[in-house]
Amino acid sequence: FQLRNTSLLLNQLVVLGQLNDNCQHGTLRLVNGSATYRGRLEICINNVWGSVCGNYYFQYYGTYNARVACRQLGYEVDGGQSVSYYGGAHYGQSTGPIWLNRLRCTGSENNLLDCNKAVDIGNTYDCSHSEDVSIVCPACSTGLVRLTDGLIPTEGTVEVCNHGAWTSVCDNGWGYQEAFVVCRQLGLPATDAQPVHYYNSFGYGHGIPTLNNWRCIGNESSLNDCLKSTSSCYYSYYSVRMYSISGVSCKGNIVPGNCSTGSMRLVGPNGPNKVEGRVEYCSNGVWSTVDSYGFDVRDAHVVCRRLGHQTPRALIFWNAYFGQGSGPDVAPEKRIRFSCSGNENSLIHCHNYASNSYCGKAIGFTCSSVVNCSNGTIHLTDGEGDNEGRVEICTDGIWMTIDARYWNYNNAKVVCRQLGYYDTWSVAITDTSWSGKNERVGYRYVCTGTENKLSKCSKNSPSLYYANSWFNQKRGGVTCQYNVTENYCDKEGSIRLSNGGDSREGRVEICLNGYWGTVCSTGWDERDALVACTQVGHHTLRAIPVTNEYFGRGTGPVHMTGVDCTGNEESLTQCSYVNGIGATNCYHAKDVGVMCIESPIHYSVTIDTDTDAISIGNRVVLTCNVSPAPPVDNAQPVYYYNSFGYGHGIPTLYNWRCIGNESSLNVCLNSTTTSCYYSYGGLYRISGVRCKGSIVPGI
């Protein structure tokens, strides 16, 4: 879509805009930003300031367009410095015309008007002020000083970097002591420094001077170490107010920055090296750390290749593993984000952005050219034995851990099958105790369960959020089993107690589907233990449940999980339960057991000593009438979701466990270790009961 009469359109748009004597055709400015180097991008056309459209076209060429704009504004962008751009009127909407639309810069131009444009100037096709573009140009490091507009590098207007932007320095009180400090900070002899005042200055410099009345002793190493204030910075010349700008003239040669823009290094515990450490990148002569957000193995390969590793392998460490970055040659407030394809020869050729993340985000890694493993092979590590542990798969010659999201029984079967185990009894484990190990961020695998190798399953890269918080995420692991003959059984549903001190205690094992297996600890309590004791022949005893391999680990399958008995069943198979085969995190480390312990039965006894006591010698013979307990056949429990109310007071006792023949609730076991809440709004779980008959009033 092209407009044929461009000049007519420009004349109409000028009426809409605001004429400005300081507006020269093609010049740029940034407005509404919190600093001089950021804001809404505006361009002057026909003496009127207007905006630039930030629709999808600008976003596609955004980095290149923003780099040209920053270069035109006077910022250094040819050393790999980061630039950012935003659409959606990030710094507010303009009230003037929209001058530029559908820009297609290559990044090498010196002026936005030199870039290729899909439509003419002033054409607003498919654009509105809601899409005004904003940019952020490379910020300097606070406290740095430089000289500008001088005839030689050692003299000029003094500029100091304040909050990322270069600003001139007011000369109110400017003298030799301040000039000494500036020249010393630039690496020049301080004794030959000469202050230059506003009436003989080199120019206004860049930006509005915000600091006035610098007061130095003269021996400071940096101008930022001197006292300063923010009062007025004007003087009057024939009733016209003008800025009073300071300058300096030094002797000697300017010392270059402590690094060259685009340089990279790894800083380990023993300092810079080419093998491992925190990644640092040089921008404008200052080392900066690299933000971990979005940083992946492709970016790491670029750094490793630059450091001399021809076939790079990179093991990434997140969350400032090698420290945040500090010292006299590092700008701690400056951090850069990179996005590489992996084929670049240097980070300077990757897309890069300014970062405002300062807390615990510096990235580091280890470079290696050695292939440690064969792609697609797997092994288990950090487990209790060879058949259990965190799964690692070899990718690009490096052992890589597994993201546990979507990790389940099907994945575990494939892993155990690949390792040569009996896959049916495989158990998937998702464990946070493995977090913090020095492993590379892994993929998410989704298997159907029929694959013969994990590498044949579909996989997805971890999201940026999870990659950046990888230390807190669960890893995928497995427990595998062999199909051994000692697990065979023929009495379906029978149980046995194993590895206990005697016949009344041990690990609970049950025969199902022709194999002895164990029970998972999920939901295992006194009622379940009572049924187990009853089934093995201990009928009138109290049962104590134990969990988490108290009697050691079993072998074979984990048959049951979530067992839920009432206490009156004759066998565990009569209780409610879930098939343990296929249940995530139900492995032999969570095998349950019981201790069947004798317990006295309490009766209520009423004795009338006047009629029932007979004295024979030194003995007293009592005839006791035992009153039977009232019938409880009609008692009905009432649960929290259908209770009668909260009762009185805060509930402190949870998990009351009775056999059923006690005369008092206080005789039953009780526990205060578990919370008494459920998830619906954090409400208490209050129990009730419904009995038959009439309440006997108190005496």
Disulfide bonds with the S-S distance in Angstrom:
Cys23-Cys44 1.60
Cys53-Cys127 1.54
Cys70-Cys137 2.02
Cys105-Cys115 2.06
Cys140-Cys161 1.95
Cys170-Cys233 1.61
Cys183-Cys250 1.89
Cys216-Cys226 2.11
Cys259-Cys282 2.00
Cys304-Cys367 1.96
Cys340-Cys350 2.13
Cys373-Cys394 1.97
Cys416-Cys480 1.97
Cys447-Cys457 2.11
Cys489-Cys511 1.98
Cys520-Cys586 2.26
Cys533-Cys596 1.92
Cys565-Cys575 2.05
Cys658-Cys668 2.07
